[in-house]
């Protein structure tokens, strides 16, 4: 259904350099199209990630996820298979598919697409607002407050978007000793 109202063109143009970024799990997450902007249909974030970054196996029950790799290299676990993704490649993870990834290069920069939207809400509700569009310093991230955790838990139950999975972590050998295998 077409938008019958007038849209301010400035709401349709964004940049990872100027959009509000967030630090979480050692990653700079920059929502480029939010859940609210796309009325829940999809979201798009840019992620700048250091070597060994990435979540353990998990499943998004209702959202397809796609990674378009701008720079760097990632190894992805999709179901019980692994694949290496490099700059210029797109990797799609259908809803309900267990997956994980780990950065194999010094850094990786990817566009992360969700349809329908959900992950940008987690990031904006739980992460530390970034003071610059760079990877966070070791002491830059702050754990979510109990209020943030409570609000996110309520929202997660409303969305029923994600669950952690007990599948074997086929990427464990690629993670550095300092990397935690967890998601908020």
GUBA-215262 format. One record per atom (N, C-alpha, C, O): residue in one letter; x, y, z. Coordinates in steps of 0.05 Angstrom, whole numbers, padded with zeros to 5 digits, always signed. Layout:
aXYZ ...
***
This chain:
x+00017-00023+00000 x+00000+00000+00000 x+00018+00025+00000 x+00034+00028+00018 x+00015+00042-00020 x+00032+00066-00021 x+00027+00085+00002 x+00006+00085+00015 x+00048+00100+00008 x+00046+00120+00030 x+00031+00144+00019 x+00039+00157+00000 x+00008+00149+00031 x-00009+00171+00021 x-00001+00198+00033 x-00009+00219+00023 x+00015+00198+00055 x+00023+00223+00067 x+00050+00232+00055 x+00063+00217+00041 x+00057+00257+00061 x+00082+00267+00051 x+00104+00258+00069 x+00101+00258+00094 x+00126+00249+00058 x+00149+00240+00073 x+00172+00260+00070 x+00178+00269+00048 x+00184+00267+00092 x+00207+00284+00092 x+00231+00268+00080 x+00238+00248+00091 x+00242+00278+00058 x+00263+00263+00045 x+00287+00258+00063 x+00301+00238+00060 x+00292+00275+00083 x+00314+00271+00102 x+00310+00246+00118 x+00330+00235+00129 x+00286+00236+00121 x+00281+00211+00136 x+00288+00187+00119 x+00289+00164+00129 x+00292+00190+00093 x+00297+00168+00075 x+00327+00165+00069 x+00334+00146+00055 x+00343+00183+00078 x+00372+00182+00072 x+00387+00180+00099 x+00383+00196+00117 x+00405+00161+00100 x+00421+00157+00125 x+00449+00147+00118 x+00454+00140+00095 x+00466+00148+00137 x+00494+00140+00133 x+00504+00127+00159 x+00497+00137+00181 x+00521+00107+00157 x+00533+00095+00181 x+00551+00115+00195 x+00557+00112+00218 x+00560+00135+00180 x+00577+00156+00192 x+00562+00175+00210 x+00573+00187+00229 x+00536+00179+00204 x+00520+00198+00219 x+00498+00186+00236 x+00488+00199+00255 x+00490+00161+00231 x+00469+00149+00247 x+00479+00141+00275 x+00503+00137+00278 x+00462+00140+00294 x+00470+00132+00321 x+00478+00103+00321 x+00463+00085+00313 x+00503+00098+00330 x+00513+00071+00333 x+00511+00062+00362 x+00507+00078+00380 x+00515+00036+00366 x+00514+00024+00392 x+00537+00004+00395 x+00544-00010+00376 x+00548+00002+00419 x+00568-00018+00425 x+00556-00041+00441 x+00544-00036+00462 x+00561-00065+00431 x+00551-00089+00446 x+00568-00112+00436 x+00572-00116+00412 x+00578-00128+00455 x+00594-00152+00450 x+00619-00146+00433 x+00627-00162+00417 x+00630-00122+00438 x+00654-00114+00423 x+00649-00105+00395 x+00668-00101+00379 x+00624-00102+00387 x+00616-00096+00360 x+00603-00068+00359 x+00589-00060+00377 x+00608-00053+00337 x+00594-00028+00332 x+00571-00035+00314 x+00574-00044+00291 x+00546-00031+00324 x+00521-00036+00310 x+00510-00009+00302 x+00506+00008+00320 x+00504-00005+00277 x+00492+00021+00268 x+00466+00015+00253 x+00467+00008+00230 x+00443+00020+00266 x+00418+00016+00252 x+00415+00037+00230 x+00416+00061+00235 x+00411+00028+00206 x+00407+00046+00183 x+00378+00049+00176 x+00369+00071+00168 x+00363+00027+00178 x+00334+00028+00176 x+00323+00013+00200 x+00327-00011+00203 x+00308+00027+00217 x+00298+00015+00241 x+00272+00001+00237 x+00258+00005+00217 x+00265-00015+00257 x+00239-00029+00257 x+00216-00008+00254 x+00198-00012+00238 x+00219+00014+00269 x+00198+00034+00268 x+00196+00047+00241 x+00174+00051+00230 x+00219+00054+00229 x+00219+00067+00203 x+00206+00049+00181 x+00193+00059+00163 x+00210+00023+00183 x+00200+00004+00163 x+00174-00009+00172 x+00165-00029+00160 x+00162+00002+00193 x+00136-00008+00203 x+00138-00039+00209 x+00119-00053+00205 x+00161-00047+00219 x+00165-00075+00227 x+00170-00095+00204 x+00174-00118+00210 x+00169-00086+00180 x+00173-00104+00157 x+00201-00114+00154 x+00206-00137+00146 x+00221-00097+00160 x+00249-00104+00157 x+00266-00084+00173 x+00256-00063+00181 x+00291-00091+00177 x+00310-00072+00188 x+00337-00077+00175 x+00342-00099+00164 x+00354-00057+00175 x+00381-00059+00163 x+00400-00045+00182 x+00397-00022+00189 x+00421-00060+00189 x+00443-00048+00206 x+00470-00054+00193 x+00473-00073+00178 x+00488-00035+00198 x+00516-00040+00191 x+00530-00050+00216 x+00525-00038+00237 x+00546-00070+00214 x+00561-00080+00236 x+00591-00078+00230 x+00600-00087+00208 x+00606-00067+00248 x+00636-00067+00247 x+00645-00085+00269 x+00639-00080+00293 x+00659-00107+00262 x+00665-00127+00282 x+00695-00134+00282 x+00708-00134+00261 x+00706-00138+00306 x+00734-00146+00307 x+00738-00176+00302 x+00719-00191+00301 x+00763-00184+00299 x+00769-00213+00296 x+00757-00229+00319 x+00757-00220+00342 x+00747-00252+00312 x+00735-00272+00331 x+00708-00264+00341 x+00696-00279+00357 x+00697-00241+00333 x+00670-00233+00343 x+00649-00251+00329 x+00653-00260+00307 x+00627-00254+00343 x+00604-00269+00332 x+00590-00285+00354 x+00602-00292+00374 x+00564-00290+00349 x+00548-00304+00369 x+00550-00334+00366 x+00558-00345+00345 x+00544-00349+00388 x+00542-00378+00386 x+00517-00386+00371 x+00501-00368+00363 x+00512-00411+00367 x+00488-00420+00352 x+00462-00409+00365 x+00459-00411+00389 x+00445-00399+00348 x+00419-00388+00357 x+00400-00389+00333 x+00408-00394+00311 x+00375-00384+00339 x+00354-00385+00318 x+00336-00361+00321 x+00327-00355+00343 x+00330-00349+00298 x+00310-00328+00297 x+00285-00342+00286 x+00283-00349+00263 x+00265-00346+00303 x+00242-00361+00296 x+00225-00349+00273 x+00215-00364+00256 x+00223-00323+00272 x+00205-00310+00253 x+00218-00292+00233 x+00204-00281+00216 x+00244-00289+00234 x+00258-00270+00216 x+00278-00284+00199 x+00294-00300+00209 x+00278-00278+00173 x+00301-00284+00156 x+00323-00264+00162 x+00317-00241+00170 x+00347-00273+00160 x+00370-00255+00164 x+00389-00258+00141 x+00392-00280+00130 x+00400-00236+00132 x+00420-00237+00110 x+00443-00219+00117 x+00441-00198+00130 x+00467-00229+00109 x+00492-00214+00114 x+00503-00207+00086 x+00508-00225+00070 x+00508-00182+00081 x+00522-00174+00057 x+00549-00164+00067 x+00551-00144+00082 x+00570-00178+00060 x+00597-00172+00070 x+00610-00150+00054 x+00615-00153+00030 x+00614-00127+00067 x+00627-00104+00053 x+00658-00107+00054 x+00671-00102+00033 x+00668-00114+00077 x+00697-00117+00081 x+00702-00140+00100 x+00686-00145+00118 x+00724-00155+00096 x+00732-00176+00114 x+00722-00204+00106 x+00712-00208+00084 x+00724-00222+00126 x+00717-00250+00121 x+00705-00261+00146 x+00714-00256+00168 x+00683-00277+00142 x+00669-00289+00164 x+00666-00319+00158 x+00663-00327+00135 x+00666-00335+00179 x+00657-00363+00175 x+00630-00365+00188 x+00625-00355+00210 x+00611-00377+00174 x+00584-00379+00183 x+00576-00408+00186 x+00583-00425+00170 x+00561-00414+00207 x+00549-00440+00211 x+00519-00436+00204 x+00506-00419+00216 x+00510-00451+00186 x+00481-00450+00178 x+00471-00478+00180 x+00478-00495+00163 x+00455-00483+00200 x+00446-00511+00205 x+00471-00527+00214 x+00485-00520+00233 x+00476-00549+00199 x+00499-00566+00206 x+00521-00563+00185 x+00538-00581+00182 x+00521-00541+00171 x+00542-00536+00150 x+00556-00510+00157 x+00545-00493+00171 x+00580-00507+00146 x+00595-00482+00149 x+00602-00471+00121 x+00604-00486+00102 x+00604-00445+00120 x+00612-00432+00095 x+00628-00407+00102 x+00624-00394+00122 x+00648-00401+00085 x+00664-00377+00089 x+00652-00355+00071 x+00647-00359+00047 x+00647-00332+00083 x+00636-00309+00068 x+00658-00288+00066 x+00672-00282+00085 x+00660-00276+00042 x+00680-00256+00037 x+00667-00231+00025 x+00644-00231+00017 x+00682-00209+00025 x+00672-00184+00014 x+00659-00188-00013 x+00669-00201-00031 x+00635-00176-00016 x+00620-00178-00040 x+00600-00201-00041 x+00584-00203-00060 x+00600-00218-00020 x+00581-00240-00019 x+00558-00234-00001 x+00560-00219+00019 x+00535-00246-00007 x+00511-00245+00010 x+00505-00273+00019 x+00504-00292+00004 x+00500-00275+00045 x+00493-00301+00057 x+00466-00298+00070 x+00462-00280+00087 x+00447-00315+00063 x+00419-00313+00073 x+00414-00336+00093 x+00422-00359+00087 x+00401-00329+00115 x+00394-00349+00135 x+00364-00349+00138 x+00353-00329+00148 x+00350-00369+00128 x+00321-00370+00130 x+00311-00371+00160 x+00325-00382+00177 x+00288-00359+00165 x+00276-00361+00192 x+00275-00389+00201 x+00270-00408+00185 x+00280-00393+00227 x+00279-00420+00239 x+00304-00436+00235 x+00304-00460+00243 x+00325-00425+00223 x+00349-00440+00218 x+00370-00433+00240 x+00376-00409+00244 x+00381-00453+00253 x+00403-00448+00272 x+00427-00438+00257 x+00434-00448+00236 x+00440-00417+00268 x+00463-00406+00255 x+00481-00392+00275 x+00473-00386+00298 x+00506-00387+00267 x+00526-00373+00282 x+00546-00362+00262 x+00547-00370+00239 x+00563-00344+00272 x+00584-00335+00255 x+00608-00325+00272 x+00605-00320+00296 x+00631-00324+00259 x+00655-00314+00272 x+00671-00299+00251 x+00674-00308+00229 x+00683-00276+00259 x+00699-00260+00241 x+00727-00273+00240 x+00739-00278+00260 x+00737-00278+00215 x+00763-00290+00211 x+00784-00271+00202 x+00808-00277+00203 x+00777-00247+00195 x+00796-00226+00187 x+00801-00207+00211 x+00788-00211+00232 x+00818-00188+00208 x+00824-00169+00230 x+00798-00155+00238 x+00793-00151+00262 x+00782-00147+00219 x+00756-00136+00223 x+00738-00145+00200 x+00748-00154+00180 x+00712-00142+00204 x+00693-00147+00183 x+00672-00125+00185 x+00664-00117+00207 x+00663-00116+00162 x+00641-00096+00161 x+00619-00108+00143 x+00624-00115+00120 x+00595-00111+00155 x+00573-00124+00140 x+00548-00108+00143 x+00544-00093+00162 x+00531-00111+00123 x+00503-00102+00125 x+00487-00126+00135 x+00489-00147+00123 x+00471-00121+00155 x+00455-00143+00168 x+00426-00136+00164 x+00417-00116+00174 x+00412-00152+00149 x+00384-00147+00141 x+00366-00168+00155 x+00372-00191+00155 x+00344-00158+00167 x+00324-00175+00180 x+00297-00170+00168 x+00289-00147+00164 x+00282-00191+00162 x+00254-00188+00153 x+00237-00211+00164 x+00243-00234+00159 x+00217-00205+00180 x+00211-00179+00191 x+00231-00170+00211 x+00248-00186+00221 x+00230-00145+00218 x+00250-00133+00235 x+00249-00143+00264 x+00228-00151+00273 x+00273-00143+00277 x+00274-00148+00305 x+00300-00142+00319 x+00300-00130+00340 x+00323-00149+00307 x+00348-00146+00322 x+00355-00118+00329 x+00368-00113+00349 x+00348-00098+00312 x+00355-00071+00319 x+00342-00062+00345 x+00353-00044+00358 x+00320-00074+00352 x+00307-00067+00378 x+00324-00076+00401 x+00328-00061+00420 x+00335-00100+00399 x+00353-00111+00420 x+00377-00092+00423 x+00384-00085+00446 x+00389-00085+00401 x+00413-00068+00402 x+00406-00041+00415 x+00420-00032+00433 x+00385-00028+00405 x+00379-00001+00415 x+00370-00002+00444 x+00373+00018+00458 x+00358-00024+00453 x+00348-00026+00481 x+00369-00034+00501 x+00367-00027+00524 x+00389-00049+00493 x+00408-00061+00512 x+00437-00051+00509 x+00452-00052+00528 x+00444-00041+00486 x+00472-00034+00481 x+00479-00006+00492 x+00462+00009+00499 x+00505-00001+00492 x+00515+00025+00500 x+00516+00044+00476 x+00528+00037+00456 x+00503+00067+00477 x+00505+00086+00454 x+00535+00092+00448 x+00550+00099+00467 x+00543+00090+00423 x+00571+00095+00416 x+00576+00125+00414 x+00559+00140+00405 x+00599+00133+00424 x+00607+00161+00423 x+00621+00167+00397 x+00625+00191+00391 x+00628+00147+00381 x+00641+00151+00355 x+00636+00125+00339 x+00630+00104+00350 x+00639+00128+00312 x+00634+00105+00294 x+00659+00088+00292 x+00670+00084+00270 x+00668+00077+00315 x+00691+00060+00316 x+00685+00036+00334 x+00665+00036+00349 x+00702+00015+00333 x+00699-00007+00351 x+00703+00003+00380 x+00718+00022+00385 x+00688-00008+00399 x+00690+00001+00426 x+00717-00006+00440 x+00728-00027+00435 x+00726+00013+00457 x+00749+00007+00474 x+00740-00014+00494 x+00716-00017+00499 x+00758-00028+00507 x+00751-00049+00526 x+00733-00039+00548 x+00716-00055+00558 x+00736-00014+00556 x+00720-00004+00579 x+00696+00013+00570 x+00683+00026+00587 x+00690+00014+00544 x+00670+00032+00534 x+00641+00021+00537 x+00622+00036+00540 x+00639-00006+00537 x+00612-00017+00539 x+00604-00020+00569 x+00620-00025+00586 x+00578-00015+00573 x+00567-00018+00600 x+00545-00039+00599 x+00529-00039+00580 x+00543-00056+00619 x+00522-00076+00619 x+00495-00062+00621 x+00492-00040+00632 x+00474-00075+00610 x+00447-00063+00611 x+00438-00060+00640 x+00445-00076+00657 x+00423-00040+00646 x+00412-00036+00672 x+00390-00056+00677 x+00379-00067+00657 x+00382-00061+00702 x+00359-00079+00706 x+00334-00069+00692 x+00318-00086+00683 x+00330-00043+00690 x+00307-00033+00676 x+00308-00039+00647 x+00288-00046+00635 x+00332-00036+00635 x+00335-00043+00606 x+00330-00072+00602 x+00316-00080+00583 x+00341-00089+00619 x+00337-00118+00617 x+00307-00125+00618 x+00297-00141+00603 x+00293-00113+00637 x+00265-00119+00641 x+00249-00110+00617 x+00232-00125+00607 x+00254-00086+00607 x+00240-00076+00584 x+00245-00093+00559 x+00227-00099+00544 x+00270-00102+00556 x+00277-00119+00533 x+00264-00146+00536 x+00253-00156+00516 x+00264-00158+00560 x+00251-00184+00564 x+00222-00183+00557 x+00211-00201+00544 x+00209-00161+00565 x+00180-00158+00558 x+00177-00156+00528 x+00159-00168+00517 x+00194-00140+00515 x+00192-00136+00486 x+00198-00163+00472 x+00185-00169+00452 x+00218-00177+00481 x+00225-00203+00469 x+00202-00223+00470 x+00196-00237+00451 x+00189-00223+00493 x+00165-00241+00495 x+00143-00233+00476 x+00129-00250+00465 x+00140-00207+00473 x+00120-00197+00454 x+00127-00206+00425 x+00109-00214+00410 x+00152-00204+00419 x+00161-00210+00391 x+00166-00240+00387 x+00162-00250+00365 x+00174-00254+00408 x+00181-00283+00406 x+00199-00287+00382 x+00194-00303+00364 x+00222-00272+00381 x+00238-00271+00358 x+00262-00290+00357 x+00272-00297+00336 x+00273-00297+00380 x+00298-00311+00380 x+00300-00330+00403 x+00289-00326+00425 x+00314-00352+00399 x+00320-00371+00421 x+00349-00381+00417 x+00358-00384+00394 x+00362-00386+00439 x+00389-00398+00437 x+00385-00427+00430 x+00364-00439+00436 x+00404-00439+00418 x+00401-00466+00408 x+00423-00485+00420 x+00445-00476+00425 x+00416-00509+00424 x+00435-00528+00436 x+00451-00543+00414 x+00464-00563+00420 x+00449-00535+00390 x+00464-00547+00368 x+00494-00545+00373 x+00503-00527+00387 x+00509-00564+00362 x+00538-00562+00365 x+00549-00536+00354 x+00539-00527+00332 x+00568-00524+00367 x+00579-00499+00358 x+00603-00506+00339 x+00625-00511+00349 x+00598-00507+00313 x+00618-00515+00294 x+00639-00494+00290 x+00659-00499+00276 x+00636-00471+00302 x+00656-00449+00298 x+00673-00444+00323 x+00689-00425+00323 x+00670-00460+00344 x+00684-00456+00369 x+00714-00454+00365 x+00727-00437+00378 x+00725-00470+00347 x+00755-00469+00344 x+00765-00443+00331 x+00788-00437+00333 x+00747-00427+00319 x+00755-00402+00307 x+00753-00378+00325 x+00763-00357+00318 x+00742-00382+00349 x+00738-00360+00367 x+00763-00358+00384 x+00776-00378+00392 x+00771-00333+00391 x+00794-00328+00408 x+00786-00335+00437 x+00763-00336+00444 x+00806-00340+00453 x+00802-00347+00481 x+00787-00325+00496 x+00773-00330+00516 x+00791-00300+00487 x+00778-00277+00501 x+00749-00273+00493 x+00735-00258+00506 x+00740-00287+00472 x+00713-00283+00462 x+00694-00299+00479 x+00698-00323+00483 x+00672-00287+00488 x+00652-00301+00503 x+00631-00312+00483 x+00623-00298+00465 x+00623-00337+00487 x+00603-00350+00471 x+00575-00344+00483 x+00563-00362+00495 x+00566-00320+00480 x+00540-00313+00492 x+00527-00291+00476 x+00540-00277+00460 x+00502-00289+00480 x+00486-00267+00469 x+00470-00256+00492 x+00463-00271+00511 x+00462-00230+00491 x+00447-00219+00513 x+00419-00232+00514 x+00403-00224+00531 
***
